[in-house]
Amino acid sequence: MRRCSFIGAALTLTLTGCLMGPKYQRPKEALPDQFRNAPPASSPASIADTKWFDLFQDDTLTQLGRTALEQNFDVRIAAERVLEARAQIGITGSELYPSVDASGQFTASQASAIGSFPFPGGRPFRTAYTQAGVALSWELDLWGRVRRLTEAARAQYLATEEVRHGVVISLIGDVTTTYFALREQDLELEIAQRTRDAAQDNLRLIQLRKDRGAANGLEVHQAEQFLYAATAQIASTQRAIGQGEDALNLLLGRAPADVPRGKNLEQISIAPELPPGLPSALLERRPDIRQAEDSLIAANAQIGAARALFFPQISLTGFLGGQSRALSSLFASPARMESISPAALLPIFRAGLRAGVQFTEAQKREMLVAYQKSIYGALREVSDALVSHQRTSEQRQEQEKLVGALSESVRLSTLRYRGGLDSYLQVLDAERNLFSGQLTLAQLRLQELESVVQLYRALGGGWQ
């Protein structure tokens, strides 16, 4: 009964003893009231609160994203690392409790009859016995070293979980931008094919006019140049489409194959308002900031574990079992044996203890700087995404006007050529400019969609 009371008291001291080291407090950072380049009087509402599959409302894109979340290799690797970190908590925390081992041994020995310890009658001493029992060993965590290590392991586990969230956000962004790039290349292919068909019609018309003496060989070669430029663009775009499909399949965790298509690039709508929310929300929403803070918490706990080494290490060992020469009497009352041995170890001189504390303190300062860097890096990414979306949207609108003007120029120059008022060179220049303008417009539409994805990712959307 006394032994049970002693062990219970030791367990209470272990779990309620003092904790060395500073208590963690979140660093205070002076964040701006709103993001740079954000609309004035921004509300707490944010586009990051929108569900990812509601952002662009493309069923095919949604299905591709879900497939990627299930099968992507990086997500699966990150998930296993989370399980590893979770198991590490159990490994570290197990030191808070006693370890109990069962042991058994058989010993047989014979001493020399003529050695250093002679026995009467010159006969050797023989003995054989069996011992079995339960051994206990336990380090009492009076100063919180093990609890600080467990706290650090828990923080590292949470940091690993945030890494997984970050992988998910990156994956969603990569799948979306790769899919949009694929749809943009599809649009470029359509533009190039329409241009090729128009160039073939022009070439036939000019060849017919040449046969009748109304055009010359230079105009025929000019028409051929435009046709070959369109066909070369087709081959280049088809190559990019094949590579884009391969890249998307790798994100999906699949072998290279055809990729289904959903809405056309022009059909994918963007919300007229993209509120970024408040900068302070980034501290809770961005996985990289949360990961940096968890790493800071772990470094703070390591300081306490290092400081605890300056204090006595108290351990408890014990044994309960039996020892008998006859195996049948091993568990009889006379064979019973028991021991309990408290011990304390006080460090007097260890040259590396102070350096260990200095090392952990330097690690904490490093993690603090990394935490601050992640915050200001996130602010920059949001600002970049906002200005990119605003200016790209304006540029796309102006490019649409330019394409409209170029289309009218092609129509008028064609009428003047057929009426004999201009040479084919004016028609060729107008068609080249239209072809280039249409390709640029397609690329700007892609960039505008990518800026939305960039903003969504920078705000930490998509994983809550």
C-alpha positions in Angstrom: 0.0 0.0 0.0 2.9 2.4 0.8 4.5 1.6 -2.5 1.3 2.4 -4.4 1.0 5.7 -2.5 4.6 6.5 -3.3 4.2 5.8 -7.0 1.0 7.8 -7.1 2.7 10.7 -5.5 5.5 10.5 -8.0 3.1 10.4 -10.9 1.3 13.5 -9.5 4.6 15.4 -9.2 5.6 14.4 -12.7 2.4 15.6 -14.3 2.1 18.8 -12.2 5.7 19.8 -11.7 7.0 23.2 -12.7 7.8 24.0 -16.4 11.1 25.6 -17.3 11.4 28.1 -20.0 9.2 31.0 -21.3 5.5 30.7 -21.8 4.6 31.2 -25.5 2.9 34.4 -26.5 2.0 35.3 -30.1 4.3 38.1 -31.4 2.4 41.3 -32.1 2.9 42.6 -35.6 1.7 46.0 -36.8 -0.4 45.0 -39.8 -2.0 47.6 -42.1 -5.7 48.2 -42.0 -6.2 47.1 -45.5 -4.2 45.6 -48.4 -2.4 47.8 -50.8 -4.3 48.0 -54.1 -7.4 46.9 -52.4 -10.7 48.7 -53.0 -11.3 51.5 -50.4 -13.3 50.6 -47.3 -12.7 46.9 -47.6 -15.1 44.7 -45.6 -14.1 41.6 -43.6 -15.7 39.5 -46.3 -13.1 37.8 -48.5 -13.0 35.8 -51.7 -11.0 33.2 -49.7 -14.2 32.3 -47.9 -15.7 31.1 -51.1 -15.6 27.4 -51.7 -13.1 26.5 -54.4 -15.6 24.7 -56.7 -18.0 27.7 -56.5 -15.3 30.1 -57.7 -15.4 29.4 -61.4 -18.4 27.0 -61.6 -17.0 24.5 -64.1 -18.0 21.0 -63.3 -15.1 19.5 -65.3 -12.6 21.6 -63.3 -14.3 20.6 -60.1 -14.0 16.9 -60.9 -10.3 17.3 -61.9 -9.6 19.0 -58.6 -11.3 16.3 -56.6 -9.4 13.7 -58.4 -6.1 15.5 -57.7 -6.9 15.8 -54.0 -7.4 12.0 -53.9 -4.6 10.9 -56.0 -1.8 13.5 -56.2 1.5 12.2 -55.0 2.6 15.3 -53.1 -0.7 15.3 -51.1 -0.3 11.7 -50.3 3.4 12.2 -49.2 2.3 15.2 -47.0 -0.5 13.1 -45.4 2.0 10.4 -44.4 4.3 13.0 -42.9 1.4 14.2 -40.8 1.0 10.7 -39.5 4.7 10.5 -38.8 4.6 13.7 -36.8 1.6 12.5 -34.9 3.3 9.3 -34.0 6.3 11.3 -32.8 4.1 13.0 -30.2 3.4 9.6 -28.7 7.0 8.6 -28.7 8.1 11.8 -26.9 5.2 11.8 -24.5 5.7 8.2 -23.5 8.7 9.3 -21.4 6.3 10.9 -18.9 5.2 7.5 -17.8 7.1 4.6 -16.2 8.3 1.7 -18.4 7.6 -1.7 -17.1 9.4 -4.8 -18.4 9.0 -8.5 -17.6 12.3 -10.4 -17.2 13.3 -13.9 -16.7 16.7 -15.6 -16.4 18.3 -18.9 -15.5 21.8 -18.9 -14.0 24.1 -21.9 -13.5 27.7 -21.6 -12.2 30.5 -23.5 -10.7 33.4 -22.0 -8.9 37.0 -23.3 -9.0 37.9 -25.7 -6.1 41.5 -24.6 -6.3 41.1 -21.0 -7.2 41.3 -17.8 -5.1 38.3 -18.8 -3.0 38.9 -22.4 -1.8 36.0 -24.4 -0.4 36.2 -27.0 2.4 36.9 -30.5 1.2 38.3 -29.3 -2.0 34.9 -29.6 -3.7 33.8 -26.9 -6.1 30.8 -24.7 -5.4 27.9 -25.3 -7.7 24.7 -23.3 -7.9 21.7 -23.0 -10.2 18.7 -20.8 -9.8 15.9 -19.2 -11.8 14.8 -15.6 -11.4 11.7 -13.9 -12.9 9.8 -10.7 -12.2 8.8 -7.2 -13.3 11.2 -4.3 -13.5 10.2 -0.7 -13.4 12.1 2.4 -14.5 10.9 6.0 -14.5 12.4 9.4 -14.8 10.3 11.9 -12.8 9.7 15.0 -14.9 9.7 17.5 -12.0 11.1 20.3 -14.1 9.1 19.8 -17.2 11.8 18.7 -19.6 9.8 15.8 -21.1 6.6 17.9 -21.1 8.4 20.7 -23.0 9.7 18.1 -25.5 6.1 16.8 -25.9 4.9 20.4 -26.4 7.6 20.9 -29.1 6.6 17.6 -30.8 2.9 18.6 -30.8 3.8 22.0 -32.4 5.8 20.3 -35.0 2.9 18.0 -35.7 0.6 21.0 -36.2 3.3 22.6 -38.4 3.3 19.4 -40.6 -0.5 19.6 -40.8 -0.1 23.2 -42.1 2.4 22.0 -44.6 -0.2 19.6 -45.9 -2.7 22.4 -46.1 -0.2 24.4 -48.1 0.3 21.5 -50.4 -3.4 21.3 -50.9 -3.7 25.0 -51.7 -0.7 24.8 -54.2 -2.3 21.7 -55.8 -5.6 23.4 -56.3 -3.9 26.5 -57.8 -1.7 24.4 -60.0 -4.6 22.2 -61.3 -6.7 25.3 -62.0 -4.0 27.3 -63.8 -2.9 24.3 -65.8 -6.5 23.7 -66.8 -7.0 27.3 -67.8 -3.7 27.3 -69.7 -5.0 24.2 -71.6 -8.3 25.9 -72.4 -6.4 29.0 -73.6 -4.3 26.8 -75.9 -7.5 25.3 -77.2 -8.7 28.8 -78.0 -5.4 29.6 -79.7 -5.8 26.4 -81.8 -9.3 27.5 -82.8 -8.1 31.0 -83.8 -5.2 29.5 -85.7 -7.5 27.0 -87.5 -9.9 29.8 -88.4 -7.1 31.9 -89.7 -5.7 29.0 -91.7 -9.1 28.4 -93.3 -9.3 32.1 -94.2 -5.8 32.1 -95.5 -6.5 29.1 -97.7 -9.6 30.9 -99.2 -7.5 34.0 -99.8 -4.8 32.0 -101.5 -7.3 30.3 -103.8 -8.8 33.7 -104.6 -5.5 35.3 -105.3 -4.3 32.4 -107.4 -7.5 32.7 -109.4 -6.9 36.4 -109.9 -3.4 35.7 -111.0 -4.5 33.2 -113.5 -6.8 35.9 -114.9 -4.1 38.5 -114.9 -5.6 40.6 -112.0 -2.8 39.7 -109.5 0.9 39.0 -109.6 3.2 36.4 -108.2 4.2 38.6 -105.2 0.7 38.6 -103.9 0.5 34.9 -104.2 3.7 34.5 -102.2 2.4 36.9 -99.6 -0.8 34.9 -99.2 1.3 31.7 -98.8 3.3 33.4 -96.1 0.2 34.2 -94.1 -1.1 30.6 -94.6 2.2 29.1 -93.4 2.3 31.4 -90.4 -1.1 30.0 -89.4 -0.2 26.4 -89.9 3.0 26.8 -88.0 1.0 28.3 -85.1 -1.3 25.3 -85.2 1.6 22.9 -84.8 3.1 24.9 -82.0 -0.2 25.1 -80.2 -0.9 21.4 -80.6 2.5 20.6 -79.0 1.7 22.9 -76.1 -1.7 21.2 -75.6 -0.1 17.8 -75.5 2.5 18.9 -72.9 -0.2 20.7 -70.9 -2.3 17.5 -70.8 0.7 15.5 -69.6 1.4 18.1 -66.9 -2.2 18.1 -65.7 -2.3 14.3 -65.6 0.8 14.2 -63.4 -1.0 16.6 -60.9 -3.9 14.1 -61.0 -1.6 11.2 -60.2 -2.4 9.5 -63.6 -0.4 8.4 -66.6 -0.5 10.7 -69.7 -3.9 10.6 -71.3 -6.5 12.9 -72.9 -8.0 15.4 -70.5 -11.8 16.2 -70.5 -12.8 19.8 -71.3 -15.5 21.9 -69.7 -16.4 25.5 -70.4 -14.6 27.5 -73.0 -12.2 30.2 -71.8 -14.7 32.9 -72.7 -17.5 31.1 -70.8 -15.6 31.0 -67.5 -17.0 33.9 -65.6 -15.3 36.0 -62.9 -17.1 37.7 -60.1 -17.2 41.5 -60.6 -16.0 42.1 -57.1 -13.1 40.2 -55.5 -12.9 41.4 -51.9 -9.7 40.5 -50.2 -10.9 40.9 -46.7 -8.6 42.2 -43.9 -4.9 41.6 -43.5 -5.3 40.3 -40.0 -7.2 37.4 -41.3 -4.0 36.1 -43.0 -2.7 35.0 -39.6 -5.4 32.5 -39.2 -6.0 31.6 -42.9 -2.6 31.2 -44.5 -1.0 27.8 -43.9 2.5 29.0 -44.3 2.0 31.6 -41.6 0.4 29.1 -39.3 3.3 26.7 -40.0 5.8 29.4 -39.1 4.0 30.1 -35.9 3.9 26.4 -34.9 7.7 26.2 -35.6 8.1 29.2 -33.3 6.1 27.5 -30.6 8.2 24.4 -30.9 11.4 26.4 -30.6 10.1 28.2 -27.6 9.3 24.8 -25.9 12.9 23.6 -26.7 14.3 26.4 -24.5 12.4 25.0 -21.5 13.7 21.5 -22.2 17.3 22.8 -22.4 17.0 24.8 -19.2 15.6 21.8 -17.3 18.9 20.0 -17.7 20.4 22.3 -15.2 18.3 20.8 -12.4 18.5 17.3 -10.8 17.2 14.4 -12.7 15.3 12.1 -10.4 14.7 8.5 -11.4 13.0 5.6 -9.9 13.8 1.9 -10.5 12.2 -1.1 -8.9 11.9 -4.9 -9.2 9.3 -7.3 -8.0 9.6 -11.0 -8.6 11.0 -14.3 -7.3 14.3 -16.2 -7.2 14.5 -19.9 -6.5 16.8 -22.9 -7.1 13.8 -25.0 -7.9 11.6 -23.8 -10.7 8.5 -25.1 -9.0 9.1 -22.8 -6.0 9.8 -19.7 -8.1 6.5 -18.0 -7.2 6.3 -19.3 -3.6 6.3 -16.8 -0.8 9.9 -17.5 0.4 11.2 -16.9 -3.1 9.8 -13.4 -3.3 12.2 -10.5 -3.8 11.6 -6.8 -4.3 13.5 -3.6 -4.5 12.9 0.1 -5.1 15.7 2.6 -5.7 15.1 6.3 -6.0 18.1 8.2 -7.4 19.0 11.8 -8.1 21.6 13.1 -10.5 22.6 16.7 -10.1 24.9 18.2 -12.8 27.9 20.0 -11.3 29.9 20.7 -14.4 28.8 20.0 -17.9 30.4 22.3 -20.4 27.7 22.1 -23.1 24.6 22.9 -21.0 24.7 26.6 -21.3 25.6 26.4 -25.0 22.5 24.2 -25.4 20.3 26.9 -24.0 21.9 29.5 -26.2 21.4 27.3 -29.2 17.6 26.9 -28.5 17.3 30.7 -27.9 19.0 31.4 -31.2 16.6 28.9 -32.9 13.6 30.7 -31.4 14.9 34.1 -32.7 15.4 32.5 -36.1 11.8 31.1 -36.1 10.5 34.5 -35.0 12.2 36.2 -38.0 10.8 33.4 -40.3 7.3 34.0 -38.9 7.6 37.8 -39.6 8.9 37.1 -43.1 6.0 34.8 -43.9 3.5 37.5 -42.8 5.1 40.3 -44.9 5.6 37.9 -47.8 1.9 37.1 -47.7 1.0 40.8 -47.7 3.1 41.3 -50.8 1.6 38.3 -52.6 -1.9 39.6 -52.0 -1.0 43.1 -53.1 0.7 41.7 -56.3 -2.4 39.6 -57.0 -4.7 42.6 -56.6 -2.8 44.9 -58.9 -2.3 42.1 -61.4 -6.0 41.4 -61.6 -7.0 45.1 -61.8 -4.5 46.0 -64.5 -4.9 42.8 -66.5 -8.6 43.3 -66.5 -8.2 46.8 -67.9 -5.7 45.6 -70.5 -8.1 42.8 -71.6 -10.9 45.3 -72.0 -8.7 47.5 -74.2 -7.5 44.5 -76.2 -11.1 43.5 -76.9 -11.7 47.0 -78.4 -8.5 46.6 -80.4 -9.6 43.2 -81.8 -12.9 44.8 -82.8 -11.1 47.6 -84.6 -8.7 45.1 -86.3 -11.7 43.0 -87.5 -13.2 46.0 -89.1 -9.9 46.9 -90.7 -9.8 43.4 -92.2 -13.3 43.7 -93.6 -12.6 47.2 -95.1 -9.2 46.3 -96.6 -10.7 43.2 -98.1 -13.5 45.2 -99.8 -11.0 47.7 -101.1 -8.7 45.0 -102.5 -11.5 43.2 -104.2 -12.7 46.5 -105.6 -9.2 47.2 -107.0 -8.5 50.2 -104.8 -5.6 48.7 -102.7 -3.0 46.0 -103.0 -3.1 42.7 -101.2 -0.4 44.0 -98.9 -3.0 46.1 -96.9 -5.2 43.0 -96.5 -2.2 40.9 -95.4 -1.1 43.5 -92.8 -4.7 43.7 -91.5 -5.1 40.0 -91.2 -1.7 39.5 -89.5 -2.6 42.2 -87.0 -5.9 40.6 -86.3 -4.3 37.2 -85.9 -1.8 38.6 -83.4 -4.4 40.6 -81.6 -6.7 37.6 -81.2 -3.9 35.5 -79.8 -2.9 38.3 -77.4 -6.6 38.6 -76.3 -6.7 34.9 -75.5 -3.5 35.2 -73.4 -4.9 38.2 -71.5 -8.0 36.3 -70.7 -5.8 33.5 -69.3 -3.8 36.0 -67.3 -6.9 37.5 -65.8 -8.2 34.1 -64.7 -4.7 33.3 -63.3 -4.7 36.5 -61.4 -7.9 35.4 -59.6 -6.3 32.1 -58.8 -3.2 33.9 -57.6 -5.4 36.1 -55.3 -7.3 33.2 -54.0 -4.1 31.3 -53.2 -2.4 34.4 -51.7 -5.4 34.8 -49.3 -5.1 31.2 -48.2 -8.4 30.1 -49.7 -9.4 26.5 -50.5 -8.5 24.4 -47.5 -10.7 25.4 -44.5 
